[in-house]
Amino acid sequence: MRHHSFAPTPPMGWNSWDCYGATVREEEVKGNAEYMAKHLKRYGWEYIVVDIQWSEPGAVSSLYRPFVPLAMDEYSRLIPAENRFPSATGGRGFKPFADYVHSLGLKFGIHIMRGIPRQAVHQNTKIKGTDLRARDIAAINSICPWNTDMYGLDVNKPEAQLYYDSIFELYAEWGVDFVKVDDIAASRLYGAHTEEIKMMRKAIDRCGRPMVLSLSPGPADLNDVAILEENANMWRMTDDFWDKWEHLYHMFDRCYRWSKNVGPGHWPDADMLPLGRIGIRSVDGGAGDRYTRFSQDEQITLMTLWTIFRSPLMFGGELRDNDEFTLSLLTNEEVLKMHREGCGARQVYREQDRVVWQSYGPDNEIYVALFNIADDKQTVSVRLAELDLSNDQIESITDLWVGHTLADVQEVIESELRPHACQLLKIQCR
């Protein structure tokens, strides 16, 4: 499928939600883009994504304000609020800012909600390419349960496709490379909005610009996997993920269930990385301005699971406030090589909160992750036979987070691990 070529490896970038909620401003996005270009770009980080409510002039936190006015053009399409994104003045939209991000060698992304603005429907504004108006193509009984901005579209009206065509045409003019679509992927309540997913795929294909399509929130349903792979590049397999151990604990089961559906161009998404300084103007996740509540062991466990599973990596913290440890999580070249080039990731076993995962590299490497997800210290082990290995095949074993080479092993690899800790090994085979 052509769109799979838009994301041949799992996308890596920064998203404004975890630190700024619905309120991020142009100078804050610009500062994070400049940090990424200077410190992270050479490691594969490339997307800068402005999350929800960029068209709302008065957004104040991650709490949504119901039925507020949004910035919109004559064709019922939301545009950036000029008081928050000054470069958008004069009808220029996100193009000047996208041009700036591109000048740094990075890519630019935005968040949108499924459907058409309710204010467009109430005002019955125009739709580009047709004489029908917003009221004619809206499905007013199709609403988001947690945000009042939009109505869904009547998928039985051909003109509804024209509306999606028009917004992605606009995003192509702006130079958008990545679109995160919300209120579309979750299976709870009414199920995933699969027909609107297909409409967006058509609209991107018609706009003439490659754009990575990311679907939120989760959890997506495994029964929808064919439609997801055929139309999107990544989709959330979880609800919003925050810096709580129980969220990370449950992610092991989600990764196990979705591991067979990971592949070039189509990536089950374990959600953002709530690391570094988050909650600056966001109250989601049960706390305000803070450094992540995950311990250092838990942060390494998170990064190990996301990278061996090959989830997209979207950092949620204020990059400019990163300490040395946080930066080290994002710049470990061997771990990121596994994330970029690994394949065949699988859970070898899970017993009494001892978990072992394995994947394969292109240069005769085998990666093995030993996790202790219990609340007490445990020894986690795996027999070489469980990895389809014998001792005489092993040239070396390296601990990728510590950088140490392990002594020779015979039949079993084992590690005594603190609660919520892990060890990630690269086995170089002869």
Residue pairs with C-beta under 8 A, 6 or more apart in sequence:
1 229
1 230
1 265
2 205
3 201
3 204
3 205
3 210
3 213
3 231
3 233
3 265
4 233
4 264
4 265
4 266
5 210
5 265
6 210
6 211
6 212
6 233
6 265
7 212
7 233
7 234
7 265
7 267
8 264
8 265
9 44
9 264
9 339
9 340
9 341
10 234
10 267
10 310
10 311
10 312
10 313
10 339
10 340
11 46
11 47
11 178
11 212
11 214
11 233
11 234
11 267
11 312
11 313
11 314
12 44
12 45
12 46
12 47
12 312
12 313
12 314
13 36
13 45
13 46
13 47
13 48
13 49
13 107
13 109
13 178
13 313
13 314
13 315
14 32
14 33
14 36
14 45
14 47
14 48
14 49
14 314
14 315
14 316
14 319
15 49
15 51
15 109
15 111
15 180
15 272
15 314
15 315
15 316
16 24
16 28
16 29
16 32
16 49
16 50
16 51
17 51
17 52
17 62
17 111
17 272
17 282
17 284
17 316
18 272
18 274
18 278
18 279
18 282
18 284
18 285
18 316
18 317
19 277
19 278
19 279
19 280
19 281
19 282
19 316
19 317
19 318
20 28
20 51
20 280
20 281
20 282
21 51
21 59
21 61
21 62
21 63
21 281
21 282
21 283
21 284
22 51
22 52
22 53
22 56
22 59
22 60
22 61
22 62
22 63
22 64
23 53
23 59
23 60
23 61
23 62
23 84
23 281
24 50
24 51
24 54
24 84
25 84
25 85
26 84
26 85
26 86
26 87
26 97
28 318
29 48
29 50
29 97
30 97
30 100
31 319
31 320
32 48
32 318
32 319
32 320
33 48
33 100
33 101
33 104
33 106
34 104
35 319
35 320
35 322
36 45
36 46
36 48
36 104
36 106
36 319
37 104
37 105
37 106
39 319
39 327
39 331
40 319
40 330
40 331
41 104
41 105
41 106
43 330
43 331
43 333
43 336
44 336
44 340
45 313
45 315
45 330
46 105
46 106
46 107
47 106
47 107
47 108
47 109
47 177
47 178
47 212
47 314
48 101
48 106
48 107
48 108
48 109
49 108
49 109
49 110
49 111
49 178
49 180
49 314
50 94
50 109
50 110
50 111
51 111
51 180
52 111
52 113
52 147
52 182
53 59
53 64
53 149
54 80
54 81
54 84
54 85
54 110
54 111
55 70
55 71
55 72
55 78
55 79
55 80
55 81
56 65
56 68
56 70
56 71
56 81
57 69
57 71
57 81
57 82
57 83
57 84
58 65
58 68
59 65
59 81
59 84
60 281
61 281
61 282
61 283
62 281
62 282
62 283
62 284
63 283
64 146
64 147
64 148
64 149
66 148
67 118
67 148
69 119
70 78
70 81
70 117
70 119
70 149
71 78
71 79
71 80
71 81
71 82
72 78
72 79
72 117
72 119
72 120
72 125
73 79
73 91
73 170
74 125
74 126
75 125
75 126
75 127
75 128
75 166
76 116
76 117
76 120
76 125
76 126
76 127
76 134
76 163
77 128
77 166
77 167
77 170
78 112
78 117
79 88
79 91
79 93
80 88
80 93
80 94
81 88
82 88
82 89
85 94
85 97
87 96
87 97
87 100
88 94
88 96
88 97
93 170
93 173
93 174
94 108
94 110
94 174
94 175
94 176
95 173
95 174
95 175
97 108
98 108
98 174
98 175
98 176
98 177
99 175
101 107
101 108
102 108
102 175
107 177
107 178
108 175
108 176
108 177
108 178
109 176
109 177
109 178
109 179
109 180
109 212
110 171
110 176
110 178
110 179
110 180
111 179
111 180
111 181
111 182
112 167
112 179
112 180
112 181
112 182
113 144
113 147
113 149
113 150
113 181
113 182
113 183
114 144
114 150
114 152
114 181
114 182
114 183
114 184
114 193
114 196
115 138
115 139
115 142
115 144
115 150
115 151
115 152
115 153
115 183
115 196
116 134
116 137
116 138
116 150
116 151
116 152
116 153
116 163
117 134
117 149
117 150
117 151
118 148
118 149
118 150
118 151
120 134
121 134
121 135
121 138
121 140
121 151
123 134
124 133
124 134
124 135
125 133
125 134
126 133
126 134
127 133
127 134
127 136
127 137
127 159
127 162
127 163
127 166
128 162
128 163
128 166
128 169
129 159
129 162
129 165
129 166
130 159
130 162
132 157
132 159
136 157
136 159
137 153
137 154
137 157
137 159
137 160
137 163
138 151
138 152
138 153
138 154
139 151
139 152
139 153
139 154
139 155
140 151
142 151
142 152
142 153
142 190
142 193
143 150
143 151
143 152
144 150
144 182
144 183
145 189
146 183
147 182
147 183
150 183
152 193
152 196
153 160
153 163
153 164
153 196
153 199
154 160
155 195
155 196
155 199
160 199
161 199
161 202
161 203
164 196
164 199
164 200
164 202
164 203
165 202
165 203
165 206
165 207
167 203
168 179
168 200
168 203
168 204
168 206
168 207
168 211
169 203
169 206
169 207
171 179
171 207
171 209
171 211
172 207
172 208
172 209
172 211
175 209
176 209
176 211
177 209
177 210
177 211
177 212
178 211
178 212
178 214
179 200
179 204
179 211
179 212
179 213
179 214
180 214
180 215
180 216
181 200
181 213
181 214
181 215
181 216
182 216
182 217
183 193
183 216
183 217
184 192
184 193
184 196
184 197
184 215
184 216
185 192
185 197
185 215
185 216
185 217
185 218
185 220
185 228
185 235
185 236
186 192
186 217
186 218
186 219
186 220
186 236
186 239
187 219
187 220
187 221
187 223
187 224
188 219
191 221
192 220
192 221
192 224
192 227
194 224
194 227
197 215
197 227
197 228
197 231
197 232
198 227
198 231
200 213
200 231
201 213
201 230
201 231
201 232
204 211
204 213
212 233
212 234
213 231
213 232
213 233
213 234
214 232
214 233
214 234
214 235
214 269
214 312
215 228
215 232
215 234
215 235
215 236
216 235
216 236
216 269
217 236
217 239
217 240
218 235
218 236
218 237
218 238
218 239
218 269
218 271
219 236
219 237
219 238
219 239
219 254
220 228
220 235
220 236
220 237
220 268
222 257
222 258
222 261
225 261
228 235
228 266
229 261
229 263
229 266
232 266
233 265
233 266
233 267
234 266
234 267
234 268
234 269
234 312
235 267
235 268
235 269
236 269
236 271
237 254
237 255
237 257
237 258
237 268
237 269
237 270
238 247
238 251
238 254
238 269
238 270
238 271
240 271
240 284
240 285
241 247
241 248
241 251
241 270
241 271
241 272
241 274
242 274
242 284
242 285
242 286
243 274
243 275
243 278
243 285
243 292
243 293
243 294
244 285
244 286
244 293
245 294
245 298
245 420
248 294
248 298
248 301
248 302
248 305
248 420
249 373
251 270
251 305
252 305
252 347
252 350
252 355
252 371
252 373
254 270
255 270
255 305
255 309
255 311
255 347
256 347
256 350
258 268
259 309
259 345
259 346
259 347
261 268
262 268
262 309
262 310
262 345
267 310
267 311
267 312
268 311
269 311
269 312
270 305
270 306
270 309
270 311
270 312
271 314
272 314
272 315
272 316
273 302
273 303
273 306
273 313
273 314
273 315
273 316
273 317
274 285
274 292
274 294
274 316
274 317
275 292
275 294
275 299
275 302
275 315
275 316
275 317
275 326
275 329
276 291
276 292
276 315
276 316
276 317
276 318
276 319
276 321
276 322
276 323
276 326
277 289
277 290
277 291
277 317
277 318
277 321
277 322
278 285
278 290
278 291
278 292
278 316
278 317
278 318
279 285
279 287
279 288
279 289
279 290
280 289
280 318
282 288
287 293
292 299
292 317
294 302
295 420
296 325
297 418
297 419
297 420
297 421
297 422
298 420
299 325
299 326
299 329
300 329
300 401
300 421
300 422
301 371
301 373
301 420
301 421
301 422
303 329
303 335
304 335
304 369
304 371
304 401
304 422
304 424
305 357
305 369
305 371
305 422
306 313
306 339
307 313
307 335
307 336
307 338
307 339
307 342
308 338
308 339
308 342
308 345
308 357
308 359
308 367
308 369
308 424
309 345
309 357
310 339
310 342
310 345
310 359
313 339
315 330
317 326
322 330
332 400
332 401
334 398
334 400
334 426
335 400
335 401
335 424
337 361
338 359
338 361
338 365
338 367
338 400
338 426
341 361
341 362
342 359
342 360
342 361
342 367
343 359
343 360
343 362
344 358
344 359
344 360
345 357
345 358
345 359
346 357
346 358
346 359
347 355
347 356
347 357
348 356
348 357
348 358
348 368
348 382
348 386
348 387
349 355
349 356
349 382
349 386
350 356
352 374
352 378
353 372
353 373
353 374
353 378
354 370
354 371
354 372
354 373
354 374
354 378
354 380
354 381
355 369
355 370
355 371
355 373
355 380
356 368
356 369
356 370
356 371
356 380
356 382
356 386
357 368
357 369
357 371
358 366
358 367
358 368
358 369
358 387
359 366
359 367
360 366
360 367
361 367
361 426
364 428
364 429
364 430
365 426
365 427
365 428
365 429
366 387
366 389
366 426
366 427
366 429
367 400
367 424
367 425
367 426
367 427
368 382
368 387
368 413
368 424
368 425
368 427
369 422
369 423
369 424
369 425
370 380
370 381
370 382
370 413
370 414
370 415
370 417
370 422
370 423
370 424
370 425
371 380
371 417
371 421
371 422
372 378
372 380
372 417
372 418
372 419
372 420
372 421
372 422
373 420
374 419
374 420
375 419
375 420
376 419
377 416
377 417
377 418
377 419
378 416
378 417
379 414
379 415
379 416
379 417
380 414
380 415
380 417
380 423
381 412
381 413
381 414
381 415
382 412
382 413
382 414
383 411
383 412
384 390
384 391
384 394
384 409
384 411
384 412
384 413
385 411
387 427
389 427
389 429
391 408
391 409
391 410
391 411
392 430
393 429
393 430
394 408
394 409
394 427
394 428
394 429
394 430
395 428
395 429
395 430
396 405
396 427
396 428
397 405
397 406
397 409
397 413
397 425
397 426
397 427
397 428
398 404
398 405
398 406
398 425
398 426
398 428
399 405
399 406
399 423
399 424
399 425
400 424
400 425
400 426
401 423
401 424
406 425
413 425
415 423
417 423
